[in-house]
């Protein structure tokens, strides 16, 4: 049987064997199906829909997830190797871990709408701090975004499509939305990787201040970061004050997602997300 060119009848025969009582037979069949690659997913989904056997359905679900996960690893690795230029693409890829049918264009449309709402009220001829106050008013008052303090550890807080729908998120999700809207308005706003908290910075030349979207866009100075670092008994580090890159942001999103699943006791998901995180960790660090 040619693994690279199986017809529907041969594929159906393989799927039928997923119900075999012999564990070795099932493992062999699963290995054969996985070797066919991700193009087999639509066929497996068709077989799932037409099966009345819960054992076969469950094994098909596991196979589809395994194939989709391998595809996600490849895409996320490629995104990182290209320098992570498109942050939205990175966010979308992370979202497909939980929502494999989510389209990049769906997230882009929703963010475009947020930008439009902000653009209607935005002014370019005022001080940066006042521009931020306008943006705060739009995002937190008009659009009703806010901190998900009631369910802080929910995995949904790291899923951009969920945050856009519920208007509730964790610090980094709110920062990403805020930053994407701000950058589209031509504001020099970037992410800052503080320990235990992700924030934003406005940085243009020597002019710099900080923003905390998790606290409704609170504006503060470097001195507050000094106090925060001192309170945590940490040594000062330039990365606590300066913009981080998109790869750092995605690694942070994955770290938060892994922590959420750890809280829920989802060990398989924790192991998978760790595999995704490991692609962004420098082994020399």
GIZIMO-V279509 format. One record per run of one state. SS is the DSSP state (hx for helix, st for strand, lp for the rest). FROM is the first residue (numbers start at 1). LEN is the number of residues. If there is no record, write none. Layout:
# GIZIMO-V279509
ss=(SS,SS)
from=(FROM,FROM)
len=(LEN,LEN)
This chain:
# GIZIMO-V279509
ss=(lp,hx,lp,hx,lp,hx,lp,hx,lp,hx,lp,hx,lp,hx,lp,st,lp,hx,lp,hx,lp,st,lp,hx,lp,st,lp,st,lp,st,hx,lp,st,lp,hx,lp,hx,lp,hx,lp,hx,lp)
from=(1,8,20,23,36,38,50,54,82,87,99,104,122,128,143,146,148,155,159,160,167,168,170,171,185,189,195,197,205,207,213,216,218,221,222,232,238,241,246,265,267,279)
len=(7,12,3,13,2,12,4,28,5,12,5,18,6,15,3,2,7,4,1,7,1,2,1,14,4,6,2,8,2,6,3,2,3,1,10,6,3,5,19,2,12,7)
